[in-house]
Amino acid sequence: MAEPSELLTAGADVLVAGGGNAALCAAINAARAGARVLVVEAAPKFYRGGNTRHTRNLRCAHDEGNEVLTGPYPEEEFWDDLMRVTGGETDEELARFTIAQSKELWDYMNEQGVRFQPSLGGTLSLGRTNAFFLGGGRAMINALYRTAEALGVRVVYEAEVVDVEIEDGFFLSATVSHGGTRHRIAAKALVAAAGGFEANIEWLTEAWGPEAKNFLIRGTPYNRGSMLRLLLDRGVRPIGDPKQCHAVAIDARAPKFDGGISTRLDCVVFGIVVNRAAERFYDEGEDFWPKRYAIWGRLVAAQPEQIAYAIIDRTSIDKFMPSVFPPIEAASIEELAGRLELDPAALRHTVESFNAAVRPGSFDPAALDDCRTEGLAPEKTHWARPIAEPPFYAYPLRPGITFTYLGVRVNRRAQIVMDDGKPSANMFAAGEIMAGNVLGKGYLAGIGMTIGAVFGRIAGREAGHHVRN
Ligand SMILES: Cc1cc2nc3c(=O)[nH]c(=O)nc-3n(C[C@H](O)[C@H](O)[C@H](O)COP(=O)(O)OP(=O)(O)OC[C@H]3O[C@@H](n4cnc5c(N)ncnc54)[C@H](O)[C@@H]3O)c2cc1C
């Protein structure tokens, strides 16, 4: 087998920057189109596959259910769902195109060796709309690597694109840093599939201010937006707002990077959430958790020191998915406040006011029940029960950033669009790096992988055609 440095000096027809879902779909399709393909992945082999490693499913339109998907999910319904979460902030042409193309993903992924399983029960009810990967995102990305390598795609790990040479919208070469050496790779086409900039705290700070230092990054530390920055600095047209991203509230004790899905907490709807002043700040029972969990990242980000605490009692501790970190436990609210370094009198006051405002109702976690408060600001509109039975429990919450939306503008051929509005003839983009074309704001579970696969396939095919012609 050739050494990485030999692979880098041998060059390629198509250079793919990145090593996740979008990059591998592109590499596979470019190789199938007859191109010699080189994938450069910044991460070491064990961590290959960026945020894709953490995924569980992808969303795809389909006219009929099958052995995994429990029923039809028509394009129009997918479109309505996307409109609801983005509030219309999407490029309609590209979004409708993505949805139409998503119909091919079931067959395509199966052909590449990816296997699916029925959705497991749990808090996110996605069995009809989303196809779950058998073995999760790691198994999914491993299948894509196996297929790519069988097609002759060469992969170099710990290889980061650190510069690109572009002339009049035409890609000439990339500089790739590997093992302390810089290699200039002159390829006929470039596919940029190197993720967003969510792991770049300095860049997040430019957008959010100093608050960003308190954010946790749910995925790979390698998505620092280096490729995105290079392209934007070299005349590529940006898309999206640097502050827009997918952010959820996760356990504040999660690692700074790469904590993945296991640090999610599903207890918010069962209790109250307070900030450092021990005050509530939002209706914890506004809607079912799967429909609300994505707004809580921003809500916590807006609180002092970007931290909050979910407080529950004995009656709720068994109502949600067990947490990776144990809850903080105490026999009284004052003792709990002490453990959280909150003002005990303030927390007692908040809990007592909440308990006094709870109206009688029949508690039903499976319905938008009638357990609510009256006379509080903010009210809790469902699943409100007094927090009165010791032991009392708390979970600290921090914003967990999943991925950012600022990216490069593309057209439906996945061609990168330059500042003058003209598409580049030989630069293509796929995945998080261009997700902002479809997601102006908001998020629909599973659409990250849809965007990556749809545009990855097209980018690979188009890059392959460009090389042949
Ligand atoms: C915890 C978690 C759970 C998620 N669950 C889901 C889910 O179930 N369904 C879903 O649709 N989405 C999910 N997402 C979002 C999803 O992971 C992404 O939308 C998707 O994986 C993006 O694919 P990608 O190929 O664009 O980026 P990635 O898979 O992140 O790959 C980008 C790669 O680029 C590499 N790279 C970065 N810079 C450079 C450079 N300069 N040179 C070379 N390589 C570089 C990185 O090392 C990385 O491997 C989840 C995200 C997280 C964090």
The ligand as an SDF file (V2000), in Angstrom:
LIG
                    3D

 53 58  0  0  0  0  0  0  0  0999 V2000
  -24.2020   14.7010   18.0280 C   0  0  0  0  0  0  0  0  0  0  0  0
  -24.7180   14.8850   16.6260 C   0  0  0  0  0  0  0  0  0  0  0  0
  -25.7770   14.1350   16.1700 C   0  0  0  0  0  0  0  0  0  0  0  0
  -26.2710   14.3250   14.8840 C   0  0  0  0  0  0  0  0  0  0  0  0
  -27.2940   13.5280   14.4510 N   0  0  0  0  0  0  0  0  0  0  0  0
  -27.7480   13.6610   13.1890 C   0  0  0  0  0  0  0  0  0  0  0  0
  -28.7020   12.7440   12.6500 C   0  0  0  0  0  0  0  0  0  0  0  0
  -29.1010   11.7480   13.2800 O   0  0  0  0  0  0  0  0  0  0  0  0
  -29.1500   12.9810   11.3820 N   0  0  0  0  0  0  0  0  0  0  0  0
  -28.6820   14.0280   10.6180 C   0  0  0  0  0  0  0  0  0  0  0  0
  -29.1330   14.1900    9.4830 O   0  0  0  0  0  0  0  0  0  0  0  0
  -27.7450   14.8590   11.0900 N   0  0  0  0  0  0  0  0  0  0  0  0
  -27.2480   14.6970   12.3450 C   0  0  0  0  0  0  0  0  0  0  0  0
  -26.2620   15.5260   12.7820 N   0  0  0  0  0  0  0  0  0  0  0  0
  -25.6990   16.5120   11.8340 C   0  0  0  0  0  0  0  0  0  0  0  0
  -24.7650   15.7510   10.8770 C   0  0  0  0  0  0  0  0  0  0  0  0
  -23.7620   15.1570   11.6370 O   0  0  0  0  0  0  0  0  0  0  0  0
  -24.1420   16.6330    9.8230 C   0  0  0  0  0  0  0  0  0  0  0  0
  -25.1010   17.4200    9.1790 O   0  0  0  0  0  0  0  0  0  0  0  0
  -23.4400   15.7810    8.7570 C   0  0  0  0  0  0  0  0  0  0  0  0
  -22.7290   14.7100    9.3130 O   0  0  0  0  0  0  0  0  0  0  0  0
  -22.4920   16.6550    7.9850 C   0  0  0  0  0  0  0  0  0  0  0  0
  -21.7670   15.8800    7.0710 O   0  0  0  0  0  0  0  0  0  0  0  0
  -20.5080   16.5230    6.3840 P   0  0  0  0  0  0  0  0  0  0  0  0
  -19.9210   15.4710    5.5320 O   0  0  0  0  0  0  0  0  0  0  0  0
  -20.8570   17.8270    5.7750 O   0  0  0  0  0  0  0  0  0  0  0  0
  -19.5330   16.8940    7.6080 O   0  0  0  0  0  0  0  0  0  0  0  0
  -18.7290   15.9460    8.6010 P   0  0  0  0  0  0  0  0  0  0  0  0
  -19.3080   14.5930    8.6780 O   0  0  0  0  0  0  0  0  0  0  0  0
  -18.5820   16.6980    9.8720 O   0  0  0  0  0  0  0  0  0  0  0  0
  -17.3160   15.8090    7.9110 O   0  0  0  0  0  0  0  0  0  0  0  0
  -16.4870   16.9290    7.7230 C   0  0  0  0  0  0  0  0  0  0  0  0
  -15.0560   16.4380    7.7320 C   0  0  0  0  0  0  0  0  0  0  0  0
  -14.1920   17.4460    7.2240 O   0  0  0  0  0  0  0  0  0  0  0  0
  -12.9400   17.3160    7.8720 C   0  0  0  0  0  0  0  0  0  0  0  0
  -12.2430   18.6030    7.7010 N   0  0  0  0  0  0  0  0  0  0  0  0
  -12.4940   19.7890    8.2930 C   0  0  0  0  0  0  0  0  0  0  0  0
  -11.6710   20.7410    7.8170 N   0  0  0  0  0  0  0  0  0  0  0  0
  -10.8740   20.1450    6.8880 C   0  0  0  0  0  0  0  0  0  0  0  0
   -9.8310   20.6020    6.0360 C   0  0  0  0  0  0  0  0  0  0  0  0
   -9.4530   21.8920    5.9990 N   0  0  0  0  0  0  0  0  0  0  0  0
   -9.2020   19.6980    5.2270 N   0  0  0  0  0  0  0  0  0  0  0  0
   -9.5720   18.3860    5.2240 C   0  0  0  0  0  0  0  0  0  0  0  0
  -10.5830   17.9070    6.0120 N   0  0  0  0  0  0  0  0  0  0  0  0
  -11.2230   18.7750    6.8240 C   0  0  0  0  0  0  0  0  0  0  0  0
  -13.2840   16.9670    9.2950 C   0  0  0  0  0  0  0  0  0  0  0  0
  -12.2400   16.2530    9.9150 O   0  0  0  0  0  0  0  0  0  0  0  0
  -14.5440   16.1000    9.1200 C   0  0  0  0  0  0  0  0  0  0  0  0
  -14.2500   14.7260    9.1620 O   0  0  0  0  0  0  0  0  0  0  0  0
  -25.7050   15.3220   14.0540 C   0  0  0  0  0  0  0  0  0  0  0  0
  -24.6170   16.0650   14.4880 C   0  0  0  0  0  0  0  0  0  0  0  0
  -24.1040   15.8520   15.7610 C   0  0  0  0  0  0  0  0  0  0  0  0
  -22.9140   16.6500   16.2200 C   0  0  0  0  0  0  0  0  0  0  0  0
  1  2  1  0
  2  3  1  0
  2 52  2  0
  3  4  2  0
  4  5  1  0
  4 50  1  0
  5  6  2  0
  6  7  1  0
  6 13  1  0
  7  8  2  0
  7  9  1  0
  9 10  1  0
 10 11  2  0
 10 12  1  0
 12 13  2  0
 13 14  1  0
 14 15  1  0
 14 50  1  0
 15 16  1  0
 16 17  1  0
 16 18  1  0
 18 19  1  0
 18 20  1  0
 20 21  1  0
 20 22  1  0
 22 23  1  0
 23 24  1  0
 24 25  2  0
 24 26  1  0
 24 27  1  0
 27 28  1  0
 28 29  2  0
 28 30  1  0
 28 31  1  0
 31 32  1  0
 32 33  1  0
 33 34  1  0
 33 48  1  0
 34 35  1  0
 35 36  1  0
 35 46  1  0
 36 37  1  0
 36 45  1  0
 37 38  2  0
 38 39  1  0
 39 40  1  0
 39 45  2  0
 40 41  1  0
 40 42  2  0
 42 43  1  0
 43 44  2  0
 44 45  1  0
 46 47  1  0
 46 48  1  0
 48 49  1  0
 50 51  2  0
 51 52  1  0
 52 53  1  0
M  END
$$$$
